[in-house]
Amino acid sequence: MNQRDEFNKKCEDILSSLDIYTMMKFEYVEKFFPHSKKVINYLVKNQRVYKTPDGIYISTEKDTLPDKCIIASLGVLADIFEKVQSHTRATTPAQISFITYSGDYYEIVYVGYGMEAMVMASFETQSLAKQRSKVHENYTDTTKRIIIVEEKSQMMRLLIPRITRFALIQPNGSLSYFKGVD
């Protein structure tokens, strides 16, 4: 593949990711697509993507505001990206689902303070629906989960199956990780 083809492929891949996630921190784009600064500058120049005035985020839409749940989830994904084979938006209540090179399936779930009961009920409803479905007659959930919380006290209240890690998000957006309960 020549340089022009590689450049065009990187453009397509970045635009595809932005279509999936709507907005990303520039630092995550650089992590997911190394050496992409020239590509981003080209896309900005041609108004295919837009940078926020502070230059922190990029999006395919000019006036999009950051979604704290998806941005935090992308932060978790960026922190473990070398282990990730593929990723995409997930079904609610998860934000992102991904498969590791070792074949494990994960979900990244953001649980805002005070939303614990609603998120747990959503997981219970999904599990019951799959267990009752004839298509999923022998259904066993093997999904591993990384749960993002806003306060450390939430970790003990969340009774969600197969939590491997908790990520505590700080007001500045940085993440601290804690071992899960499963």
C-alpha positions as CSV (number, residue, x, y, z in Angstrom):
1,M,0.0,0.0,0.0
2,N,1.4,3.4,-1.0
3,Q,1.5,6.5,1.3
4,R,-1.5,8.0,-0.4
5,D,-3.6,4.9,0.1
6,E,-2.5,4.7,3.8
7,F,-3.4,8.3,4.3
8,N,-6.9,7.8,2.7
9,K,-7.4,4.6,4.8
10,K,-6.6,6.5,8.0
11,C,-9.0,9.3,7.0
12,E,-11.8,6.7,6.4
13,D,-11.0,5.0,9.7
14,I,-11.0,8.2,11.7
15,L,-14.3,9.4,10.1
16,S,-15.9,6.0,10.8
17,S,-14.9,6.1,14.5
18,L,-16.3,9.6,14.7
19,D,-19.5,8.4,13.1
20,I,-19.7,5.7,15.8
21,Y,-18.8,7.8,18.8
22,T,-19.8,11.3,17.6
23,M,-17.0,13.1,19.4
24,M,-13.6,12.1,20.7
25,K,-10.7,13.7,22.6
26,F,-7.9,14.4,20.2
27,E,-5.5,12.5,22.5
28,Y,-7.7,9.3,22.0
29,V,-7.7,9.7,18.3
30,E,-3.9,9.8,18.5
31,K,-3.9,6.7,20.6
32,F,-6.3,4.8,18.4
33,F,-4.7,6.0,15.1
34,P,-1.0,6.7,15.8
35,H,0.7,9.5,13.8
36,S,-2.6,10.9,12.7
37,K,-2.0,14.6,13.3
38,K,-1.5,15.3,9.5
39,V,-4.7,13.4,8.7
40,I,-6.7,15.3,11.3
41,N,-5.3,18.6,10.0
42,Y,-6.3,17.6,6.5
43,L,-9.8,16.7,7.7
44,V,-10.2,19.9,9.6
45,K,-8.9,22.0,6.7
46,N,-11.5,20.3,4.4
47,Q,-14.3,20.7,7.0
48,R,-14.8,17.0,7.4
49,V,-14.1,17.2,11.1
50,Y,-14.2,20.1,13.5
51,K,-12.1,20.8,16.5
52,T,-13.6,22.4,19.6
53,P,-12.3,26.0,20.3
54,D,-10.0,24.6,23.0
55,G,-8.7,21.9,20.6
56,I,-9.4,19.1,23.0
57,Y,-12.2,17.4,21.0
58,I,-12.9,16.6,17.4
59,S,-16.3,15.8,15.8
60,T,-17.9,15.5,12.4
61,E,-20.5,18.0,13.6
62,K,-19.6,21.6,14.2
63,D,-21.5,22.4,17.3
64,T,-21.6,19.0,19.1
65,L,-21.0,19.0,22.9
66,P,-19.0,16.3,24.6
67,D,-21.0,13.4,26.1
68,K,-19.3,12.7,29.5
69,C,-20.3,9.1,29.5
70,I,-18.9,8.2,26.1
71,I,-15.8,10.4,26.5
72,A,-15.0,8.6,29.9
73,S,-15.7,5.2,28.2
74,L,-13.3,6.1,25.4
75,G,-10.7,7.0,28.1
76,V,-11.0,3.5,29.5
77,L,-10.7,2.1,26.0
78,A,-7.6,4.2,25.3
79,D,-6.0,3.0,28.5
80,I,-6.2,-0.6,27.4
81,F,-6.2,-0.2,23.7
82,E,-3.1,-2.4,23.0
83,K,-5.2,-5.4,24.2
84,V,-8.3,-4.5,22.0
85,Q,-9.0,-6.3,18.8
86,S,-12.2,-4.5,17.8
87,H,-14.7,-2.1,19.5
88,T,-18.0,-0.3,18.9
89,R,-20.9,1.5,20.6
90,A,-22.8,-0.9,22.8
91,T,-26.4,-1.5,23.7
92,T,-27.7,0.5,26.7
93,P,-26.8,0.6,29.5
94,A,-23.2,0.0,28.2
95,Q,-21.5,2.7,26.2
96,I,-18.8,0.6,24.5
97,S,-18.3,-3.1,23.8
98,F,-15.0,-4.6,22.7
99,I,-13.2,-7.9,22.1
100,T,-9.7,-8.4,23.3
101,Y,-7.0,-10.3,21.3
102,S,-7.5,-13.1,23.8
103,G,-11.1,-13.4,22.7
104,D,-12.8,-11.9,25.8
105,Y,-15.9,-9.8,25.3
106,Y,-16.2,-6.7,27.5
107,E,-18.6,-3.8,28.0
108,I,-17.7,-0.4,29.4
109,V,-20.6,1.0,31.5
110,Y,-20.8,4.5,32.9
111,V,-22.9,4.7,36.1
112,G,-23.7,8.3,37.2
113,Y,-24.1,9.0,40.9
114,G,-27.7,8.1,41.8
115,M,-28.2,5.9,38.8
116,E,-27.1,2.6,40.3
117,A,-30.6,1.1,40.8
118,M,-31.7,2.0,37.3
119,V,-28.6,0.5,35.7
120,M,-28.8,-2.7,37.8
121,A,-32.5,-3.1,36.8
122,S,-31.5,-2.7,33.2
123,F,-29.0,-5.6,33.4
124,E,-31.6,-7.7,35.2
125,T,-34.2,-7.1,32.6
126,Q,-31.8,-7.9,29.8
127,S,-30.7,-11.1,31.5
128,L,-34.3,-12.3,32.1
129,A,-35.3,-11.5,28.5
130,K,-32.4,-13.6,27.2
131,Q,-33.1,-16.5,29.5
132,R,-36.8,-16.6,28.5
133,S,-36.0,-16.4,24.8
134,K,-36.0,-19.7,22.9
135,V,-33.1,-18.4,20.8
136,H,-31.1,-18.1,24.0
137,E,-32.3,-21.2,25.7
138,N,-28.9,-22.2,27.2
139,Y,-27.9,-18.5,27.7
140,T,-24.9,-17.9,29.9
141,D,-23.6,-14.3,30.1
142,T,-19.8,-14.4,29.8
143,T,-19.5,-10.6,29.3
144,K,-16.9,-9.0,31.4
145,R,-17.6,-5.4,32.5
146,I,-15.6,-2.3,33.4
147,I,-17.8,0.0,35.3
148,I,-17.1,3.8,35.5
149,V,-18.3,5.5,38.6
150,E,-18.3,9.1,39.8
151,E,-17.8,8.3,43.5
152,K,-16.0,5.5,45.2
153,S,-19.1,4.7,47.4
154,Q,-20.9,3.5,44.3
155,M,-18.7,0.5,43.9
156,M,-20.2,-1.3,46.9
157,R,-23.8,-0.6,45.8
158,L,-23.5,-2.0,42.3
159,L,-24.6,-5.6,42.0
160,I,-23.8,-6.2,38.3
161,P,-22.5,-9.5,37.1
162,R,-18.8,-10.0,36.1
163,I,-17.3,-6.6,37.0
164,T,-13.6,-7.0,36.4
165,R,-12.6,-3.4,37.1
166,F,-14.1,-0.2,38.4
167,A,-12.9,3.1,36.9
168,L,-13.3,6.2,39.2
169,I,-13.6,9.3,37.1
170,Q,-12.1,12.5,38.6
171,P,-13.6,15.9,37.9
172,N,-10.7,16.6,35.5
173,G,-11.6,13.5,33.5
174,S,-8.7,11.3,34.7
175,L,-9.4,7.7,35.7
176,S,-8.3,5.6,38.6
177,Y,-8.8,1.8,38.5
178,F,-9.9,-0.6,41.2
179,K,-10.4,-4.4,41.1
180,G,-14.0,-5.5,40.5
181,V,-16.0,-7.7,42.8
182,D,-16.4,-10.7,40.5
